[in-house]
Amino acid sequence: MLNLDDVLQPAPGAVSRKTENELVVVLPEKGKFLVLNDTGAQIWQLSDGGRTLRDIALAMVETWEIEPARAEADVVRLAGQLVERGALVGLEAS
């Protein structure tokens, strides 16, 4: 289970392309693709290996003007789904 201190990055080989209203993430090694709305796209784009989920939630608060607790819960939930589907992977603690 993810927590707000986790740092994620795109899975090796994953590529994305932004269209007008969505972000398409292609996982060639798995033969899959995901279509993300604006919220999911922001989480994907900010999961760059340098930010914690807490940092991403703070960015969501600023972008969408939502309550911090809701942003944190949404980020952890959606990031968890992206990890389950193989689009994001966690970084090992050093």
Buried (B, 14 or more C-beta within 10 A) or exposed (E): EBEBEBBBBBBEEBEBEEEEEBBBBBBEEEEEBBEBEEBBBBBBBBBEEEBBBBBBBBBBBEEBEBEEEEBBEBBBEBBBBBBEBBBBBBEEEE
